[in-house]
Amino acid sequence: MNDDEKVLEILNKYEEVLPKSNTHTRLAIDLLKAGPAFEQKLIKFVRPLIIKGVPSTINDMRKLYQDADKAAAIGKVL
């Protein structure tokens, strides 16, 4: 089991217990490497915030732009 799988396993347990919270999804975005699991969590985190029109959503993800792979995934999703 690699690090990404461990992270997903732990955070998915939190998702079952706290389904309305998006904190576990945000943590997954920070901790996962760019890839399909990252993109799924990114979509799950960003879509409701974009639909609501939360202006700080993009600023909140500023840290992710330091990783070129994650930045490319964000561009692809958005």
Phi and psi in radians as a Rosetta constraint file:
Dihedral C 1 N 2 CA 2 C 2 CIRCULARHARMONIC -1.543 0.35
Dihedral N 2 CA 2 C 2 N 3 CIRCULARHARMONIC 3.098 0.35
Dihedral C 2 N 3 CA 3 C 3 CIRCULARHARMONIC -1.074 0.35
Dihedral N 3 CA 3 C 3 N 4 CIRCULARHARMONIC -0.746 0.35
Dihedral C 3 N 4 CA 4 C 4 CIRCULARHARMONIC -1.077 0.35
Dihedral N 4 CA 4 C 4 N 5 CIRCULARHARMONIC -0.681 0.35
Dihedral C 4 N 5 CA 5 C 5 CIRCULARHARMONIC -1.170 0.35
Dihedral N 5 CA 5 C 5 N 6 CIRCULARHARMONIC -0.673 0.35
Dihedral C 5 N 6 CA 6 C 6 CIRCULARHARMONIC -1.128 0.35
Dihedral N 6 CA 6 C 6 N 7 CIRCULARHARMONIC -0.768 0.35
Dihedral C 6 N 7 CA 7 C 7 CIRCULARHARMONIC -1.065 0.35
Dihedral N 7 CA 7 C 7 N 8 CIRCULARHARMONIC -0.822 0.35
Dihedral C 7 N 8 CA 8 C 8 CIRCULARHARMONIC -1.098 0.35
Dihedral N 8 CA 8 C 8 N 9 CIRCULARHARMONIC -0.692 0.35
Dihedral C 8 N 9 CA 9 C 9 CIRCULARHARMONIC -1.073 0.35
Dihedral N 9 CA 9 C 9 N 10 CIRCULARHARMONIC -0.822 0.35
Dihedral C 9 N 10 CA 10 C 10 CIRCULARHARMONIC -1.159 0.35
Dihedral N 10 CA 10 C 10 N 11 CIRCULARHARMONIC -0.812 0.35
Dihedral C 10 N 11 CA 11 C 11 CIRCULARHARMONIC -1.235 0.35
Dihedral N 11 CA 11 C 11 N 12 CIRCULARHARMONIC -0.509 0.35
Dihedral C 11 N 12 CA 12 C 12 CIRCULARHARMONIC -1.178 0.35
Dihedral N 12 CA 12 C 12 N 13 CIRCULARHARMONIC -0.550 0.35
Dihedral C 12 N 13 CA 13 C 13 CIRCULARHARMONIC -1.120 0.35
Dihedral N 13 CA 13 C 13 N 14 CIRCULARHARMONIC -0.735 0.35
Dihedral C 13 N 14 CA 14 C 14 CIRCULARHARMONIC -1.121 0.35
Dihedral N 14 CA 14 C 14 N 15 CIRCULARHARMONIC -0.630 0.35
Dihedral C 14 N 15 CA 15 C 15 CIRCULARHARMONIC -1.114 0.35
Dihedral N 15 CA 15 C 15 N 16 CIRCULARHARMONIC -0.640 0.35
Dihedral C 15 N 16 CA 16 C 16 CIRCULARHARMONIC -1.167 0.35
Dihedral N 16 CA 16 C 16 N 17 CIRCULARHARMONIC -0.688 0.35
Dihedral C 16 N 17 CA 17 C 17 CIRCULARHARMONIC -1.360 0.35
Dihedral N 17 CA 17 C 17 N 18 CIRCULARHARMONIC -0.693 0.35
Dihedral C 17 N 18 CA 18 C 18 CIRCULARHARMONIC -2.143 0.35
Dihedral N 18 CA 18 C 18 N 19 CIRCULARHARMONIC 1.281 0.35
Dihedral C 18 N 19 CA 19 C 19 CIRCULARHARMONIC -1.181 0.35
Dihedral N 19 CA 19 C 19 N 20 CIRCULARHARMONIC -0.418 0.35
Dihedral C 19 N 20 CA 20 C 20 CIRCULARHARMONIC -1.520 0.35
Dihedral N 20 CA 20 C 20 N 21 CIRCULARHARMONIC -0.225 0.35
Dihedral C 20 N 21 CA 21 C 21 CIRCULARHARMONIC -1.442 0.35
Dihedral N 21 CA 21 C 21 N 22 CIRCULARHARMONIC 2.512 0.35
Dihedral C 21 N 22 CA 22 C 22 CIRCULARHARMONIC -1.920 0.35
Dihedral N 22 CA 22 C 22 N 23 CIRCULARHARMONIC 0.136 0.35
Dihedral C 22 N 23 CA 23 C 23 CIRCULARHARMONIC -1.107 0.35
Dihedral N 23 CA 23 C 23 N 24 CIRCULARHARMONIC -0.738 0.35
Dihedral C 23 N 24 CA 24 C 24 CIRCULARHARMONIC -1.141 0.35
Dihedral N 24 CA 24 C 24 N 25 CIRCULARHARMONIC -0.582 0.35
Dihedral C 24 N 25 CA 25 C 25 CIRCULARHARMONIC -1.218 0.35
Dihedral N 25 CA 25 C 25 N 26 CIRCULARHARMONIC -0.716 0.35
Dihedral C 25 N 26 CA 26 C 26 CIRCULARHARMONIC -1.108 0.35
Dihedral N 26 CA 26 C 26 N 27 CIRCULARHARMONIC -0.715 0.35
Dihedral C 26 N 27 CA 27 C 27 CIRCULARHARMONIC -1.113 0.35
Dihedral N 27 CA 27 C 27 N 28 CIRCULARHARMONIC -0.688 0.35
Dihedral C 27 N 28 CA 28 C 28 CIRCULARHARMONIC -1.071 0.35
Dihedral N 28 CA 28 C 28 N 29 CIRCULARHARMONIC -0.717 0.35
Dihedral C 28 N 29 CA 29 C 29 CIRCULARHARMONIC -1.079 0.35
Dihedral N 29 CA 29 C 29 N 30 CIRCULARHARMONIC -0.713 0.35
Dihedral C 29 N 30 CA 30 C 30 CIRCULARHARMONIC -1.180 0.35
Dihedral N 30 CA 30 C 30 N 31 CIRCULARHARMONIC -0.680 0.35
Dihedral C 30 N 31 CA 31 C 31 CIRCULARHARMONIC -1.600 0.35
Dihedral N 31 CA 31 C 31 N 32 CIRCULARHARMONIC -0.482 0.35
Dihedral C 31 N 32 CA 32 C 32 CIRCULARHARMONIC -1.340 0.35
Dihedral N 32 CA 32 C 32 N 33 CIRCULARHARMONIC 2.658 0.35
Dihedral C 32 N 33 CA 33 C 33 CIRCULARHARMONIC -1.419 0.35
Dihedral N 33 CA 33 C 33 N 34 CIRCULARHARMONIC 2.715 0.35
Dihedral C 33 N 34 CA 34 C 34 CIRCULARHARMONIC -1.037 0.35
Dihedral N 34 CA 34 C 34 N 35 CIRCULARHARMONIC 2.353 0.35
Dihedral C 34 N 35 CA 35 C 35 CIRCULARHARMONIC 2.905 0.35
Dihedral N 35 CA 35 C 35 N 36 CIRCULARHARMONIC -2.978 0.35
Dihedral C 35 N 36 CA 36 C 36 CIRCULARHARMONIC -1.062 0.35
Dihedral N 36 CA 36 C 36 N 37 CIRCULARHARMONIC -0.717 0.35
Dihedral C 36 N 37 CA 37 C 37 CIRCULARHARMONIC -1.139 0.35
Dihedral N 37 CA 37 C 37 N 38 CIRCULARHARMONIC -0.688 0.35
Dihedral C 37 N 38 CA 38 C 38 CIRCULARHARMONIC -1.081 0.35
Dihedral N 38 CA 38 C 38 N 39 CIRCULARHARMONIC -0.792 0.35
Dihedral C 38 N 39 CA 39 C 39 CIRCULARHARMONIC -1.125 0.35
Dihedral N 39 CA 39 C 39 N 40 CIRCULARHARMONIC -0.677 0.35
Dihedral C 39 N 40 CA 40 C 40 CIRCULARHARMONIC -1.108 0.35
Dihedral N 40 CA 40 C 40 N 41 CIRCULARHARMONIC -0.788 0.35
Dihedral C 40 N 41 CA 41 C 41 CIRCULARHARMONIC -1.175 0.35
Dihedral N 41 CA 41 C 41 N 42 CIRCULARHARMONIC -0.642 0.35
Dihedral C 41 N 42 CA 42 C 42 CIRCULARHARMONIC -1.089 0.35
Dihedral N 42 CA 42 C 42 N 43 CIRCULARHARMONIC -0.803 0.35
Dihedral C 42 N 43 CA 43 C 43 CIRCULARHARMONIC -1.068 0.35
Dihedral N 43 CA 43 C 43 N 44 CIRCULARHARMONIC -0.779 0.35
Dihedral C 43 N 44 CA 44 C 44 CIRCULARHARMONIC -1.086 0.35
Dihedral N 44 CA 44 C 44 N 45 CIRCULARHARMONIC -0.596 0.35
Dihedral C 44 N 45 CA 45 C 45 CIRCULARHARMONIC -1.404 0.35
Dihedral N 45 CA 45 C 45 N 46 CIRCULARHARMONIC -0.786 0.35
Dihedral C 45 N 46 CA 46 C 46 CIRCULARHARMONIC -1.407 0.35
Dihedral N 46 CA 46 C 46 N 47 CIRCULARHARMONIC -0.713 0.35
Dihedral C 46 N 47 CA 47 C 47 CIRCULARHARMONIC -0.924 0.35
Dihedral N 47 CA 47 C 47 N 48 CIRCULARHARMONIC -0.919 0.35
Dihedral C 47 N 48 CA 48 C 48 CIRCULARHARMONIC -1.088 0.35
Dihedral N 48 CA 48 C 48 N 49 CIRCULARHARMONIC -0.627 0.35
Dihedral C 48 N 49 CA 49 C 49 CIRCULARHARMONIC -1.218 0.35
Dihedral N 49 CA 49 C 49 N 50 CIRCULARHARMONIC -0.674 0.35
Dihedral C 49 N 50 CA 50 C 50 CIRCULARHARMONIC -1.176 0.35
Dihedral N 50 CA 50 C 50 N 51 CIRCULARHARMONIC -0.725 0.35
Dihedral C 50 N 51 CA 51 C 51 CIRCULARHARMONIC -1.084 0.35
Dihedral N 51 CA 51 C 51 N 52 CIRCULARHARMONIC -0.702 0.35
Dihedral C 51 N 52 CA 52 C 52 CIRCULARHARMONIC -1.271 0.35
Dihedral N 52 CA 52 C 52 N 53 CIRCULARHARMONIC -0.346 0.35
Dihedral C 52 N 53 CA 53 C 53 CIRCULARHARMONIC 1.427 0.35
Dihedral N 53 CA 53 C 53 N 54 CIRCULARHARMONIC 0.568 0.35
Dihedral C 53 N 54 CA 54 C 54 CIRCULARHARMONIC -1.242 0.35
Dihedral N 54 CA 54 C 54 N 55 CIRCULARHARMONIC 1.968 0.35
Dihedral C 54 N 55 CA 55 C 55 CIRCULARHARMONIC -1.185 0.35
Dihedral N 55 CA 55 C 55 N 56 CIRCULARHARMONIC -0.420 0.35
Dihedral C 55 N 56 CA 56 C 56 CIRCULARHARMONIC -1.512 0.35
Dihedral N 56 CA 56 C 56 N 57 CIRCULARHARMONIC 0.081 0.35
Dihedral C 56 N 57 CA 57 C 57 CIRCULARHARMONIC -1.058 0.35
Dihedral N 57 CA 57 C 57 N 58 CIRCULARHARMONIC -0.872 0.35
Dihedral C 57 N 58 CA 58 C 58 CIRCULARHARMONIC -1.184 0.35
Dihedral N 58 CA 58 C 58 N 59 CIRCULARHARMONIC -0.702 0.35
Dihedral C 58 N 59 CA 59 C 59 CIRCULARHARMONIC -1.119 0.35
Dihedral N 59 CA 59 C 59 N 60 CIRCULARHARMONIC -0.590 0.35
Dihedral C 59 N 60 CA 60 C 60 CIRCULARHARMONIC -1.138 0.35
Dihedral N 60 CA 60 C 60 N 61 CIRCULARHARMONIC -0.502 0.35
Dihedral C 60 N 61 CA 61 C 61 CIRCULARHARMONIC -1.639 0.35
Dihedral N 61 CA 61 C 61 N 62 CIRCULARHARMONIC 0.146 0.35
Dihedral C 61 N 62 CA 62 C 62 CIRCULARHARMONIC -0.952 0.35
Dihedral N 62 CA 62 C 62 N 63 CIRCULARHARMONIC -0.673 0.35
Dihedral C 62 N 63 CA 63 C 63 CIRCULARHARMONIC -1.060 0.35
Dihedral N 63 CA 63 C 63 N 64 CIRCULARHARMONIC -0.563 0.35
Dihedral C 63 N 64 CA 64 C 64 CIRCULARHARMONIC -1.206 0.35
Dihedral N 64 CA 64 C 64 N 65 CIRCULARHARMONIC -0.406 0.35
Dihedral C 64 N 65 CA 65 C 65 CIRCULARHARMONIC -1.227 0.35
Dihedral N 65 CA 65 C 65 N 66 CIRCULARHARMONIC -0.199 0.35
Dihedral C 65 N 66 CA 66 C 66 CIRCULARHARMONIC -1.231 0.35
Dihedral N 66 CA 66 C 66 N 67 CIRCULARHARMONIC -0.439 0.35
Dihedral C 66 N 67 CA 67 C 67 CIRCULARHARMONIC -1.665 0.35
Dihedral N 67 CA 67 C 67 N 68 CIRCULARHARMONIC 2.061 0.35
Dihedral C 67 N 68 CA 68 C 68 CIRCULARHARMONIC -1.073 0.35
Dihedral N 68 CA 68 C 68 N 69 CIRCULARHARMONIC -0.654 0.35
Dihedral C 68 N 69 CA 69 C 69 CIRCULARHARMONIC -1.169 0.35
Dihedral N 69 CA 69 C 69 N 70 CIRCULARHARMONIC -0.719 0.35
Dihedral C 69 N 70 CA 70 C 70 CIRCULARHARMONIC -1.198 0.35
Dihedral N 70 CA 70 C 70 N 71 CIRCULARHARMONIC -0.662 0.35
Dihedral C 70 N 71 CA 71 C 71 CIRCULARHARMONIC -1.079 0.35
Dihedral N 71 CA 71 C 71 N 72 CIRCULARHARMONIC -0.720 0.35
Dihedral C 71 N 72 CA 72 C 72 CIRCULARHARMONIC -1.141 0.35
Dihedral N 72 CA 72 C 72 N 73 CIRCULARHARMONIC -0.670 0.35
Dihedral C 72 N 73 CA 73 C 73 CIRCULARHARMONIC -1.169 0.35
Dihedral N 73 CA 73 C 73 N 74 CIRCULARHARMONIC -0.676 0.35
Dihedral C 73 N 74 CA 74 C 74 CIRCULARHARMONIC -1.109 0.35
Dihedral N 74 CA 74 C 74 N 75 CIRCULARHARMONIC -0.786 0.35
Dihedral C 74 N 75 CA 75 C 75 CIRCULARHARMONIC -1.042 0.35
Dihedral N 75 CA 75 C 75 N 76 CIRCULARHARMONIC -0.689 0.35
Dihedral C 75 N 76 CA 76 C 76 CIRCULARHARMONIC -1.149 0.35
Dihedral N 76 CA 76 C 76 N 77 CIRCULARHARMONIC -0.758 0.35
Dihedral C 76 N 77 CA 77 C 77 CIRCULARHARMONIC -1.231 0.35
Dihedral N 77 CA 77 C 77 N 78 CIRCULARHARMONIC -0.743 0.35
